[in-house]
Amino acid sequence: MTVLQSIFMNIKEGILVCDSHMRIAQTNNEAKRIFALDDNRTNFRKAVALPELQSAVEKALTGETVHITFDWNGRWYQAITSPNYYGGDKGAILIVLDITQQIENERNRRQFTDKVTHELKTPLTSIIGYSQLITNDIARREDVKRFVGIIEQNAENLMEMINDIMRISSLESMEGLNKVVLQLDEVVNRTVNQEKLNADAENISINTAVEAVRIYADESQMYQLVNNLVSNAIKYNKPGGSVKVTVAQKMGEILLNVQDTGIGISSEYQDKVFERFYRDAGVFLQTVDAFCGYDLVLLRLIGGAGGIQYVDDPACSAESFGKVIFYLWNSFLVS
């Protein structure tokens, strides 16, 4: 196989060449994978039972270039068909690119815009409403101070949302990262000590089992990641509950494990907990602030080369034992 043939066969775009009778003359590996082709399927119309794609190839045989987007076996593709001369015969060439991820990203962007608009309206509506009560002299004098406090709290919530949006934008663009060598165990211990006051207020115990591990990461982001994990474990726990934080290094990987005896998230929603603004309809809407979904999104983004999972521990049948596991791959390790 020549270098040119190797490039043709292994390029990420699917390429399929037809002769003037719409017989398949050449295909590369990606085209075979997309359309599940084999050497016995040489008739394009029979091999690719997609009318709009067949029409695009037919138009290419008449000299027309066609661009289409199509759905095939649950994935989205962008295709271009154009005239091609093959062995002295006029044919057509089809180039196909998998754009499923781009479609998914665009869908997520639209959903994010809808959700952020809704979430920002909530505190703004409250601020405007209570402000009008005061400025129109509708509020009683004894209620004014309480109303101002509500306005201030909603303004702070609004500022927190805006800061979260800006942090997520920064994380997605990977701007401003300052990676250094740091001790993950020190980050965890410092965070736990800072959160003990909040835990004590709810009579929640925090236990740690932390190994000394050095990592290469952005220090402020790692503090934010650990703080979000631990503070959520306290915030969504029950009075008198417990939190356990462990750090271990096994086979070139780091495992940061945060467990709590809190309300947990039902199994059918666990794959959604790292989505922006996500809230478990049966639990979160009734128990936590409206913006809780952002904390887990920040964790996913900060994780970067690592991975994060949320699971419910089936060993605890009486309680929903929430567990967030954060994996740092060996690219974070410092020997």
C-alpha positions, 0 to 999 in steps of 0.5 A: 500500500502506498502512502497515498492509499494509506491516507485514503483508507484511514482518513477520518472522513468517509469516502465512497466513489461510484461509477456512472451506473452507481456501482461502488468503485472504491471506499475507505475504512470510515465509509465501510464502517458508517454504511456497514459495507462489504465487498459483496455490496457493490450497488450503491442504491442497495447498499445505502438505503437512504433516498436523500443520499441516493438523490445527491449521488444521482445529481453528482452524476449530472455534474451538480455538487450537493451538500446534505445533512442526514441521520443514519443509525442514530448518528448525524452526518454531513455529506458532499457529493460532487462529479468525479472522473473514474477510469475515464468514466464520469462518476461521483464521489461522496465524502461523509463526516460524522457531526454527531458531536457538533449537533449535540454541542449545539443542542446543549448550547440551546438548552443552556441558553434556555435554562440560564435565562430561566434561572436568571429571571428568578432572582430578578423577578424577586428583586423587581417585585420587592423593590416596587413594593418599597418605592411605591410605598406599599410595603409597611415600614416594619417590613421594609428591612426584611424586604431589603434583606430579600433583595440583597440575598437575591442580588447575591444569588444573581452575582453568584450565578454570573460568576459561575457562568464566567468560570464555566466559560473560562474552563471550557476555553481552558484560559488562565490555567496555571498548573503547578506541583501540589499536594492533593492531600493538603488540598483535601485536609485544608478544605475539610478544616474550612468546612468543619464549621458548616458541618458542626452546625448541622451535627455532621461528622467528617472523617478522612483517610488521605494518602500523601499524593503529589499532582500537577494541576491548577491549584485554584481549580483543585481547591474549587473542585474539592470544596464543591465536593465536600460542601455539597456532601454537607449541604445535601446531607441530613442533620446528624449525618456523616461525610467520608473523604478518602484519597488513594493512589492505585496503579497510576491513578488517583482516587478522590472519593467523597461519600455522604449519608445525604438525600442522594439522587435517584438512579434514573437521573444520575447520568444527568447530574453533571449537566448545567442547572440540572436538578433531580425533579423529585428531590432537588427542587424541594430541598436545595437552591436553584443553581445547584446543578452548576457545582457538578458542571464545574467539577466535570470541567475542572476534571479535564483529563480525569473523570467523575462519577456519581453513584448510589451505594447499594450496600446502604439499603436504609439510606441513599448513600450518595457517593461522588468519585473523582478519578485523576488519570496518571497525567496528573501524577508527579513521581 
